[in-house]
Structures are given as C-alpha cells and as structure tokens.
Amino acid sequence: MFTKKINFKNFIIKKFNKEISKDLNLILKEKNKVIESLSTFYKYSYNKKIISKIKKYKDVRVIGMGGSILGTEAIYDFLREKIKKNFYFINNLQSSTKISKKKYINLIVSKSGNTLETISNANILIKKNEKNFFITENKNSYLYSIANKLKSEIIHHNNFIGGRYSVLSEVGMLPAQLMGLDEKKFKQLNSLIINKNFIRSLVSNVSSILYFIKKKKSNSVILNYDECSDNFFKWYQQLMAESLGKKGKGILPIISTMPKDNHSLMQLYLDGPKNNFYTFFFTHEKNSMHVKSNDILFSHKYLKNKSLNQIILSQKKATEKVFIKKNIPFRSFEVMQRDEKTLGELFCFFILETILLGRALKVNPYDQPSVELIKKETKKILI
C-alpha cells in the first residue's frame, strides 16, 4: 500500500535501479510544466469567473481528440456518482452523428488548434447561440480564429504541456470544476513525493518493467475489474503508447475487461506466448448490487448474500493465485475509496512512471513525431 486509498502490490520479481531513483530526483527538480501541473503550485490560465458563468448549465459537451479529451472522460466516469451534470464526449469522427436540438455548453479542446477531427466536429455540431469555450494555445490557429469570430471565451492551453499529460492542467481541471469536483484534491504530487512508500513503489515498479522489456515482455495488459475505470485506462493507453513508441522501442498497452475476458482471452494469457506483464485493477464499492438469495439454488448457496463487488473481487484474487502458480508477472491496484484524491494519485503514478521509462529507454517521452506524418498525408489527399 503506498497510500491509505490505494493498496498497491508490486511485481513479485522486484528490482530497484538506483539510476531510476536519481532520474526521479532530477525530474522533480526540473522546471517542468508537466510535473508542476501535478502539484498545488500550478497556476491556471483561467479564473473562477469563467466557472461561475457556466456552472448553472447541466449539459456540457466536450469536443476533442486523444489527450485533449481522454483525461476528462476518465474523471467523469471514475467519479460519476458524485457528478450531477450530464457530460457528452465527442472523441472521434462518426459519419452517422446525429445533431441534437438540446442546448449545450461546448468545450472545444485542441492544443494546436488545428486538429482535423476536432475542427470537423466543431464545425458540424456547435451553434452560434450556444456558450462555446475554446481551450487552445495562445497562437494563431484555425480554432483560435473561429473562437474570435464567434466571440467565444478562449482559455489558453499551456504550450509546454502535451495533450496526453494535460489532465491536471486547464484541460482536465476546468471541466472537473464544472462537474462540481474539487480540483485541489486532484493535486497529490506534493504529498506523494514525501511518501517513502510511494517513491519506493514507483522506482521498484519502473525497474521491474525495464527488466521485463529486456526479457522481451513488451505488452502491458491491464486486467480491469472496474467498469468505471475503462476511460482511465484508455488515457493510460495513449500515455504509454504515444510517449514510448519510438526508435523501435516501446510498450504495447492492452486493456482487458474483466471478468468478461475470463471467457475469451484468459486462456491465451495463461498458456499463450510469455511476452506480457499484467496489471490487476479493482475498486471496492459500498453500494454494489446483491444476488437475490431466495432465488439461488442449493448447488450455488455460496452465492447467497454476496454482492457483485464481492464476487468480482473473488475472481480477481483467484486469477492472481493462478498467475502466481504459473509464474506470470503482475502488479495489483486495489482502490479503497473512489474520490478526487485517489484519482489524482493514480494520474501522478502513471505520468511519473511513463516519464521515467522514457528516460531509461532513451526516448523523448513528450513528443510524437510519426503521428505528424499521417496528418500531412491526410491533408494531401483532401486537397
């Protein structure tokens, strides 16, 4: 356990690389806006007046792609029980998209302001008489020009923070405040870096992953037992793949929905190629539905009085035992309480993990050079 709210069990094959520990100290001392955004010291480019202007609206539509929207989706789904507003996410191009007559607050998010999919969706969906807010860099771009034309509010996207790292900056925290959440509670870096258990777990975790990579285990399979964390791991998937997939190196993040995948992919995980390492993820729920005890037949009486959360946890523990017997490497996260602080700790852990892995693998974890090639080719075809 590295905090009271997250029970973390590291890989059984434990490594501790002193160079990783040194790198972590260097990263924390650098004037790095990504790291700063995880802390209470970060200053947003918007003020509370913007929130007060739009907090009365119940329907909020977020238009963006990749890192511009995934973090906000992760927050909304993970903490949905605390949120009273309706958020709708436009995160892909769909030719069959229906135009709703409902009035929305629109948040259009793109760091560059020139993201093709975001431009197309915004053009089709937003209306002049709606409240439209643009989060984009303070520079000339298509969306910046459209925002000025519509006389919309522009929130400046920090140009030193890439989209996939932006969840605890303006990009994720302004929507979080609109959801009625306390953005300050997400900022957990300050307390985590003085937590010896957290630092030890993080460094050992990264060291173990590097060991697996050397052993040709380059697939990171997430066995996710928490439906509300699906979008959190889609955020993780982009973070890991886009940050590390360079120079013939990288880790392939795969999300597996559990316990459903016990009946499809688990056979492969247990007896197939040994090129994976695994993450078990489970969240304890207080208000889980219970099995109808009176309707259970005698042969399955062990299900009486059991909640679905209890059954899922038993499946997770059983799978872990089998993994241990088969010597399959895994780590485990059990979330004890679902709130802003817990999610902030998870964001910090995976962002720091990714940056440390990037430095160890000698790749730049902040760029994505090859993605730009597809953008250029797409433009050529459309012209």
N, C-alpha and C positions, 0 to 999 in steps of 0.2 A: 504494500500500500504506500503510494507516495503522497497522498493527501487523504483527509477523512472521507472525502466524497468519491474517491476513485480507488478501488482495490486493484492494483496492478501486479501481475505475476510475470516476471521476465522469463525469457527463454531459459530452459534448463541448461543448455550449453552457454555458460556465462563467460563473456570476455570483458576485459577492461583495458582499453587502449589509452595510455596516458596522453598520446597526441590528440585524441578526441577531446579530452579534458582541457588541454591547452587551447585547442581551437575554440571551444565553448567560451572560455575566458576572454579570448581575443574578440569574438563576435559580440559579446556583451559589453565590451569596452568601446567598440567602434561606434562612430556616429552614423548609425544605420537606421534609416527611417522605418524599415520593416520591423526591426526589433523595437524601436521606440513606440510603434503603434500598438504593441502588445502591453505597454505599460501605462501607468496613470499620468505620465509626463507628456503624452502625445496631445497636441493641440489641433482641434478640428478646424476645417475651413468654413464651417457654418456655425451659427449661433442658435440659441434656444428660440429666437423669434420665428425662425422657419418652422420649427416643430409646432409652435403654438398656432401658426397659420393653418396647418393642415391636419392637426391631430383629431379634429372633430369628425373627419371623414372616415367611414367604416370600410370602404372598398378601395384597396390600393393595388395597382398593377405595376409590376416591376418588369422592365424590358431590358434584356442584356444577354450576353453570351459568356460562357466559361466562368472565369474568376470574377467577372463583374456581377454575377448573379448567384453562383453556387453557394457562397458563404451565407448570403441572406436566406436562401432556401433551407440551408442546414439549420439555421437559427429558428426559422419559422416552424419547421417540422419537429425539431427536437423539443421545443418549448411550447408546442401548440396549445396545450391545455391551459396555459397562462394567458393566452392571447385571445382577445375578444373581437379583433378586426379580421376582415377577410383579405388575404393577400393572394394575388394571382400572378403566376410567373410565366413570362413569355421568353423561353430559353432555347428556341430552335426555329427553323423555318418549316412551316407546315402549310402546304398549298390549300388545305381544306379549312383553314382557320375561319371561324365564324365571327362576324363583327357584332358585338353585344351592344344593346341600347342602354345598358347600365352606365352611369357616370362614375368615372374613376379619378382618383389621384394617380397620375402617372409618374413613375420614377424611371427615367431613361439613363442607363449607365453604360459608359464606354470610356476607358482611359484615353484611348487615342482619339475618340470622337469620329472615327472613320470605319468602324466595324460594319461590314457589309450587311450582315444579318440584322443587326440592331437598327441600322438605318432603314432597311426594308420594312421591318415590323413596325417601327415607329411611324413611318410614312402611312402605312395601311391603317393602323389602329388608333393613333391619338387624334383628338379633336381640338380645335382652337379654343372652344369654350370650356374645356376641362382645365384643371390645375395640372400643369406639366412642369416637372422639375428635372433638370439635367445634371448628372454627375459626370464631369469630364475634365480633362486637363485644361488649364488656362492658356490655351493657344488656339490659333486659327485651325478649324477643322469643320467638317460637314455638320456635325451635331451642334457645335458651338454656334455656327451661323444660323442654323434652324432655331435654336433656343433664343437667339437675339431677335430673329424675325417674328417669333411668337411672343416675344417679350416675357419669356419664362425665366424663372429663377435658375441660376447656374451655381452649382456647388463645385468647387474646384477639387478635382481628383489629384492627390499628391503624386507628382510626376516621378518621385523616387520610389514609389511602391507599385509593383506589378500587380495585375488583377488578381492572380491566384493567392497573393499574400495580403490582400487588401481588406479581409473580413473585419478586422478590428480597427480599421480606419473609417473615413466618412462613408465608404461604400457599404459597409455592413452595419455600422453603428447608427447612422441616421434612420434606416429602416427599422432597426431594433427599437429605437426610441418611439417610432410611430406605432410599433406593436405594443407599446406600453411597458417595455422591458427597461431595466436599469443598466444603462451602458457601462457604468462604472464597475459593476460587478464582473463584467467580462474581462477586465484588465487585471490579470493574475500574475504577470511576469514578476512584478516587484516582490511578491511573497514567495513565488516558486524558486527564484534564484538564491534565496537564503535557506531553502529547504534541502538539507543534505540528502534525504531520501530521494527527492525528485531528481537532483543533479546526478546522484549515483545511478539511479534507474535509467535516466536518459543516456548517460555516457555508456553504460553497460549494454543498453539496448542497441545503440548505434554500432558499438564494437562488435556485437553478435551478428548484426545484419551484414556488416562488412566481411565477417568470417564466412557467412553463408554465400555471399557473392563469389568469394574466392573458391568455394566448393561447388560453383555452378548452380547455385539455387538463387535464381533471379526473379521468381514470381512471388509477389506478396499477396496471399489470398486472405481476404477478410471474411471470416465466418461471422456474419452479423445476425445476432439473435434479437435485435431491437428494430422493429419496423420504422420507428420514428427517427432512426439514425441513417436511413438509406441515403438521404441527400448529404449528410455529413461525410459519408464515405465516398460519395461522388466528388465532393470537394477535395477530399484526401487523394482520390484517384488522379485528378488533374494536377494537384500539387506535386505529387510524386513523379508522375509520368513526364510532365512538361518541364520540371526542374532538373531531372537527372538523365533523361533520354538523349544523350549527346555523345559524340565521339565513339560510337559503337558500345557505349555503356548504358546502364540504366536498370530500373526495376519495373516490372510489369504489374500494376496493381489490379487485382481481380476481386470483384465484390460478389459474395455468395450469400444468398438469402436463406437463413436458417429458421426453423428446422426443415423447411421445404426441400432444400437441396440434399438432405439425407437420402431422399428418394430419387436423386438424379445424378449429382456429381460426386457424392461422398465415396462411392466405390472407387472412382478414379483417384481421389485424394489419398485413400488408404492403400491402394495396391498398384497405382499407376506410377509414372515417372517420378523420381525423387528430386525434382528441381524446384520445389516450393518451400516457403516458410509461411507460417499461418498466424493470424490474429483472431482470437475469440473476443467477441464484444457482446456484453449483456447489460441490461438496465433493470434494476429492481423496481417494480411497480406496486404501489399501495392499493390501487383500485382496479385490479385485474379481475376479469370475469371468472366465475367459478363453475365447475362442472355440476350439472343437476344430479345430485347424489341419489335421489329416489329413483331415477331412471337408469342407473348403472346396473348392469347385470353382475351376478356374483363373481363370475370369472375375472372381472376387472374392478373388483371392490377397492383395489389400491388407488383408484382414481377419485374415490369419494372424498368430498370436502377439499379437493385440490383446486387451486386457481390455475388459470392458463400460464401465469408467470412462473408458478412452481413447476409445472410440467416442462416448460421451456428450459428452466434452469437445470432440471434433472437431465434433460437431453444434452445440454452443454457440458455438464460435469461428466456424463457417460462418455461423450465424444473425446473429451480431454484424456480420460483414462485410457481409451483405446489408442489415442495418439502417443501417449507415454509408452505403452506396451510395444508399439510399432516404431518407436524412436523417431517420431516425426516432430520437427521443431515448431514450437508455437509459444506465443505470449498471450496473456489474457487481461482484458479490462472488464471490471465489473463496476458499473456506475451505481452508487448507493443512493444518490439524490439527483433528480433532474432539475437543474436551475442554471441561471446565467453563469455563476461561478464555476460550476462543473464544466460547462461547455467552453468557457474561457480557458480553463486548464488544459482541456483536450486540444483546442486550437494552438495554444502555446507549445505543447509537447510535440505535435506533428510538424509545426513550422520549424522549430529548432532542430528536430530530427532530420528534416529534409535539407536544411542549410548545412548541417554538419556532414551529412552523407555527400553532399555536393563537393564540399571542400576536400573530403577524404578521397573522393574519386577523381579529383582534379578536373571538375567541370564547373562551369558558371551556373549556379542554381537559379539565377534571376532572369536569364534570357530564354528565348525560344526561336532561334534563327531560322530553322527549317520551316516552321509554320508560315513564315512570311512568303515563302516560295509559292505555296498554294494560293495565297491571297493575290499575288501578282499574276499567276496563270489564270485564275478565275476572272480577273479584270480584263485580261487579254481576250478571253473567249467572249465575254459580254460585249466588249467593244466591237 
